[in-house]
């Protein structure tokens, strides 16, 4: 048995190789015999085969061995990339994932591997005609090279590699020839790439050869050093390396019919390897909590310096204290930034799950979809990534199922047969925006409006006055669906309400824009982190509150005489529109009277195109705050997202603006010179 740390390293590497196989299978399916993708899949399968054999996971090792055999046929041009080949490789990948899941949870039932292994083997018997071979002079020997091998060697020569025909002789009394062959290849693995072996790799590892075997090797290493390294392998009697060269004119004809490989092939790396260390995420969370406490005390120190300056003026001691405070502030900011970076993960780690999902859905629904992913390198807090996965799955499934039309329908509309679904992430100020956009049929606003009336969500007269943004907001109501058929994918009205709830739980927002016949776009705006945020600090009844900046649109100063009351609700005109007002003091204390002639108003975004103004006593300015949970004792309080500790040691509540006004959220408009308010939730 291996210890827990060794198993953890194996599983981490396995996860990485599974993702590499999945990504490159999708490229292989899209672009046919993409040589770079074939090489990446082959390397990943080969690595998993070796490491799983060492760990004693025989089913996994046997499966990847058969995958490797099939991939080797594809690499050598002896088998063509067809939909059937890609499908069986995807089946093998799914089985590999199932075997991984059983390692994680031994109580799971062991998956049946024999049927998939048999299908992988069946392609070896049904291989198509091999690529024509050509005799190439290698010293005083002659070796047969396929056109694909010629092109590979020629391209490698351009990048500074040398090809060698390596002949290895094992000792006459060797009892485990297959093991010796495996050790030879393992020794060469970090030093070069074997592009063909004679006999094939599966026969070598089974020991099905006499006393010698040969292989073609691409490497930059000195041949003398290579020979010396291989002779250190036990029971290897002799090693002979013969250079293999391919002339430019010999490869030219082959390359003329091939795609430019430069954009597909991974360039030879000249960079030093990245030095990394594995850290338990719990340690990062604890470190982040400590940095949060440091931020709080830095703010308190700034406050103390202000009090000293106000009370005692300036002298040398206070200037030194101010200098120390400023320096500590800089160090704290840098430390906070570095810890934040350590908690950040490229959103690509999440996005990488989706191409396969979209591909399978498209096949199931008989649709042709070009799935485009942009901004994989955009970084997001690990905790945010964990929450956002399910909402993105819902939105992508809807785009494939409801958004993109069948190929025949698209052609009738003058569109391309293949629809496009775009998943994009990018930075916007202190936030991350994730967009899911399709070029499908769009959302029928009238159909949504009628369904909302039928479900009793809005009166017919009020529904007729709703704009498109408000209409699309009904899509997020529990149980709302305009689908005429219920399938195993969608149509039950479950999902979109979950999308909004999960996004709002991490202080995010989601908005919809759509054009009939042209497509739909969902825009999700998320905080970079859930631990430390920028907030607008305000005062109400001598208490301090924090508005997360992600929810704040603007601040206003309004004369009290501008406030009007319509149907029992206070409103104020702002740039030709009517803004509903809510008193923060009234919400918390039941107090509604305004004592000042000038009112400070924080305009907040409630989602779905709705806005509201919250009246406060005083604006205190922006500040970076550390979010603290209210704990299990207080539980979840509507309108309160958490708390933070201020520079003077006092506690300020962090507001959940939508929760504060959800019972009074409204849409307003000016119609016939009269203000009308239409409740929508």
WODA-V608411 format. One record per backbone hydrogen bond with DSSP energy under -1.0 kcal/mol. CO is the residue of the C=O (numbers start at 0). NH is the residue of the N-H. E is the energy in kcal/mol with one decimal. If there is no record, write none. Layout:
# WODA-V608411
co={CO;CO}
nh={NH;NH}
e={E;E}
This chain:
# WODA-V608411
co={2;3;4;5;6;7;8;9;10;11;12;13;14;15;16;17;18;19;20;21;22;23;24;25;26;27;31;33;34;35;36;37;38;39;40;41;42;43;44;45;46;47;48;49;50;51;55;56;57;58;59;60;61;62;63;64;65;66;67;68;69;70;71;72;73;81;82;83;84;85;86;87;88;89;90;91;92;93;94;95;96;97;98;99;100;104;112;113;114;115;116;117;120;133;135;137;140;142;144;145;146;147;148;149;150;151;152;153;154;155;156;161;162;163;164;165;166;167;168;168;170;175;176;177;178;179;180;181;182;183;184;187;187;192;195;197;199;200;202;203;206;210;212;213;214;215;216;217;218;221;222;223;224;225;226;229;232;234;237;239;241;246;247;250;251;254;260;260;279;280;281;282;283;284;285;286;287;288;289;290;291;292;293;294;295;296;297;298;299;300;301;302;303;304;305;306;307;308;314;315;316;317;318;319;320;321;322;323;324;325;326;327;328;329;330;331;332;333;334;335;336;337;338;342;344;345;346;346;347;349;350;353;354;355;356;357;358;359;360;361;367;369;371;373;374;375;377;379;380;381;382;383;387;388;389;390;391;392;393;394;395;396;397;397;398;402;405;406;407;408;409;410;418;419;420;421;422;423;425;427;430;431;432;433;434;435;436;440;442;443;444;445;446;447;448;449;450;451;452;458;459;462;466;467;470;471;472;473;476;489;492;494;495;496;497;498;499;500;502;503;508;510;512;514;514;518;519;520;521;522;523;524;525;527;530;532;533;534;535;536;537;538;538;539;542;544;545;546;547;550;553;555;557;558;559;563;565;568;569;570;571;573;576;578;579;581;582;583;584;584;585;596;598;599;600;601;602;602;603;606;609;611;612;613;614;617;620;622;624;627;630;636;638;641;642;643;645;649;651;652;653;653;655;656;660;666;668;670;673;675;677}
nh={6;7;8;9;10;11;12;13;14;15;16;17;18;19;20;21;22;23;24;25;26;27;28;29;30;31;33;37;38;39;40;41;42;43;44;45;46;47;48;49;50;51;52;53;54;56;57;60;61;62;63;64;65;66;67;68;69;70;71;72;73;74;75;77;76;85;86;87;88;89;90;91;92;93;94;95;96;97;98;99;100;101;102;103;104;107;116;117;118;119;120;121;123;144;142;140;137;135;133;149;150;151;152;153;154;155;156;157;158;160;159;218;243;216;241;214;239;212;236;237;173;179;180;181;182;183;184;185;186;187;188;190;191;217;215;213;203;204;207;206;208;169;167;197;165;194;163;192;161;225;226;227;228;229;230;232;235;170;168;166;164;250;251;254;255;257;263;264;283;284;285;286;287;288;289;290;291;292;293;294;295;296;297;298;299;300;301;302;303;304;305;306;307;308;309;310;311;312;318;319;320;321;322;323;324;325;326;327;328;329;330;331;332;333;334;335;336;337;338;339;340;341;342;381;379;348;349;350;351;352;353;357;358;359;360;361;362;363;364;366;418;420;422;424;377;347;346;344;384;385;386;387;391;392;393;394;395;396;397;398;399;400;401;402;403;440;409;410;411;412;414;413;369;438;371;436;373;434;432;430;427;525;425;523;423;521;421;516;444;447;448;449;450;451;452;453;454;456;455;462;463;465;470;471;473;474;475;476;479;486;478;498;499;500;501;502;503;504;507;506;524;522;520;517;518;514;437;512;435;510;433;508;431;380;626;624;548;622;546;619;544;616;617;542;539;537;654;535;550;604;602;600;598;561;562;570;568;565;580;563;578;576;573;571;612;614;586;587;588;590;589;559;557;615;555;613;552;553;611;609;605;603;581;601;583;538;536;534;532;642;634;639;655;653;627;651;648;645;643;545;640;641;659;660;663;677;675;673;670;668;666}
e={-2.2;-2.2;-2.2;-2.3;-2.6;-2.3;-2.2;-2.6;-2.5;-1.8;-2.3;-2.6;-1.9;-1.9;-2.5;-2.4;-2.8;-2.1;-2.2;-1.7;-1.5;-2.5;-2.4;-1.9;-3.0;-1.3;-2.6;-2.3;-2.4;-2.1;-2.6;-2.6;-2.7;-2.3;-2.7;-2.7;-2.5;-2.4;-2.5;-2.1;-2.7;-2.6;-1.6;-1.9;-1.9;-2.6;-1.4;-2.1;-3.0;-2.1;-2.4;-1.7;-1.9;-2.1;-2.5;-1.9;-2.1;-2.6;-2.2;-1.5;-1.7;-2.7;-2.1;-2.1;-1.0;-2.5;-2.5;-2.1;-1.9;-2.2;-2.3;-2.2;-2.1;-2.5;-2.2;-2.3;-2.1;-2.1;-2.4;-2.0;-2.6;-1.7;-1.4;-1.9;-2.1;-2.2;-2.4;-2.6;-1.9;-2.3;-2.1;-1.8;-1.4;-2.5;-1.9;-1.5;-2.5;-2.5;-2.2;-2.6;-2.4;-2.3;-2.9;-2.6;-2.5;-2.2;-2.4;-1.7;-1.2;-2.9;-1.6;-2.1;-3.0;-2.6;-2.0;-1.7;-2.5;-1.9;-2.0;-1.8;-1.6;-1.8;-2.4;-2.2;-2.5;-2.0;-2.1;-2.5;-2.2;-1.7;-1.2;-1.8;-1.4;-2.7;-2.7;-2.7;-2.0;-2.5;-2.9;-1.6;-1.8;-2.9;-2.9;-3.7;-3.0;-2.0;-2.3;-2.4;-2.8;-2.1;-2.6;-2.1;-2.6;-2.3;-1.9;-1.3;-1.5;-2.6;-2.9;-3.0;-3.1;-1.5;-1.5;-2.5;-1.8;-1.3;-1.0;-3.9;-1.3;-2.3;-2.4;-2.5;-2.4;-2.0;-2.0;-2.3;-2.2;-2.0;-2.0;-2.4;-2.0;-2.2;-2.3;-2.1;-2.0;-2.3;-2.3;-1.9;-2.2;-2.4;-2.0;-2.1;-2.5;-2.4;-2.3;-2.4;-3.3;-1.4;-2.3;-2.2;-2.4;-2.5;-2.3;-2.7;-2.5;-2.5;-2.5;-2.8;-2.1;-2.1;-2.5;-2.7;-2.4;-2.4;-2.8;-2.9;-2.4;-2.4;-2.5;-2.4;-2.1;-2.0;-1.6;-1.7;-2.3;-2.1;-1.3;-2.5;-2.5;-1.7;-1.7;-2.9;-2.3;-2.5;-2.3;-2.5;-2.1;-2.3;-2.2;-2.7;-2.7;-1.9;-3.0;-1.3;-1.6;-2.1;-3.5;-2.4;-2.3;-2.0;-1.1;-2.1;-1.8;-1.9;-2.2;-2.2;-2.5;-2.4;-2.1;-2.1;-2.3;-2.9;-2.6;-1.8;-2.5;-2.7;-2.2;-2.3;-2.1;-1.2;-3.1;-1.4;-3.6;-1.4;-2.6;-2.6;-2.8;-3.0;-2.9;-1.6;-2.6;-3.1;-2.0;-3.0;-2.5;-2.4;-3.6;-3.1;-1.1;-2.0;-2.5;-2.5;-2.0;-2.2;-1.8;-2.5;-2.2;-2.5;-1.4;-2.9;-1.9;-1.2;-2.1;-2.8;-1.6;-1.4;-1.4;-2.2;-2.0;-2.7;-1.6;-2.3;-2.0;-2.2;-2.7;-2.0;-2.7;-1.7;-2.3;-1.8;-2.6;-2.7;-3.1;-2.7;-1.8;-2.6;-2.3;-2.3;-2.2;-2.3;-2.7;-2.0;-2.5;-1.7;-2.6;-2.9;-2.2;-2.3;-2.8;-2.8;-2.5;-1.8;-1.6;-1.8;-2.9;-2.7;-2.9;-2.9;-2.0;-2.5;-2.8;-2.8;-3.4;-1.6;-1.3;-2.9;-2.0;-3.1;-3.1;-2.9;-2.8;-1.6;-3.9;-1.9;-2.8;-2.8;-2.4;-2.0;-3.2;-1.0;-1.6;-2.8;-2.9;-2.6;-3.0;-2.5;-3.1;-1.2;-1.5;-1.5;-2.6;-2.8;-2.7;-2.6;-2.1;-2.5;-3.0;-2.6;-2.2;-2.4;-1.8;-2.2;-2.6;-2.8;-2.8;-2.9;-1.9;-3.3;-2.4;-2.4;-2.8;-1.1;-1.8;-1.5;-1.7;-2.6;-1.9;-1.9;-2.5;-1.4;-2.0}
